[in-house]
Amino acid sequence: MITTPYRPYYVVLTSGRVALWFHEEQVIEADTQYDNLDVFLWSVVRYAAVRAGVLDPAAVEADFRSLGRPGALAPEIGLLALMP
C-alpha cells in the first residue's frame, strides 16, 4: 500500500506531455512531467511491476536514472520516491 501525503492525479496536456496534478491545490506540477503518454505508461508499468515483486527495484531505478525521467526522479513525489 502506498502511503503518501497526497493523492496524485495525472493529466495529459495539450502539448501531449503527461503531468502530475494536485487537485486540492489545483496545481499542475511543472517539474515532474513525462514527455508523452508512451513514456508515462512505460514508467507506470515498470513501477507497478516493482510493487508486484516482478521486477527488481534496483534495475528499474537504474533505468529511470539513465533516462533522466523527471516524473520518476522527483524527490518525494516521483515514482522512485514511492517505490519499496
N, C-alpha and C positions, 0 to 999 in steps of 0.2 A: 504494500500500500504506500502511495506517495503522500507524504505529509509536508505541505508547503504552506506558507502564509498567504498564498494567493491561488486563485483558480485561473489557469491560463486558458485563453481562447486564441485561436489563430484566424486571421483574415487574409484573403487574397486581395492585394491592392490592384488598382487599375494598371499598374506597371507590370503585373504578373508576379511580383515578389510576394512572399508569404511573411506576415509579421505577427508578432505576439501582441495581443490586445488585452488590456486590463479594463474590463467593462465597468468595474466600480468607479474607477477614476476617469473613464472614457479617454484612455491614452493608448496610442499605438507606439510600441517600443521601437525606437529607431535603430538601436544597436544590435538587435537580435534577429534581423530579417534573413530569410533564405532567398536565394537567387530566383527560384521559381518553384512551382508545385512539385516537379520531379525531385529536386534536391530536398525539399521538405519531406516528401514521402520516403525517400531513401533514408533520411535521418531518423524518422519516426519508426520505420520498420526495424532498423538496427537497434534503436533504443528499446523497443518492445521485446526484441529477441534477447537482449541482455536481461531485461526484467523477468523474462520467462526462463532464464537459465540456459538458453540455446547457444548464445554466443558469449565469448569471453569478454568481460568488461574492458580489460587492458587493450585488446585488439581493436575494439570499437572506438575506444578513446584515442588510440593512435591514429585510426582513420580520420576521425573528426579533426584532430590536431594537424595532421598532414594536409588536409584540405582547407584548414583555416575557416571553418564554418562558424560565423558569429552566433548563429542561432543555437548551436550546440555548446560553444565555448564560453558564453557569457557567464560570469560568476553569479551564483545564487539563482539565476532564472533560466540559464541554458540547460539543454538536455543533460550535459555532463554533470551538472550540479545535482541532478535528480537521480543519477544512476547509483545503484547499490555499491 
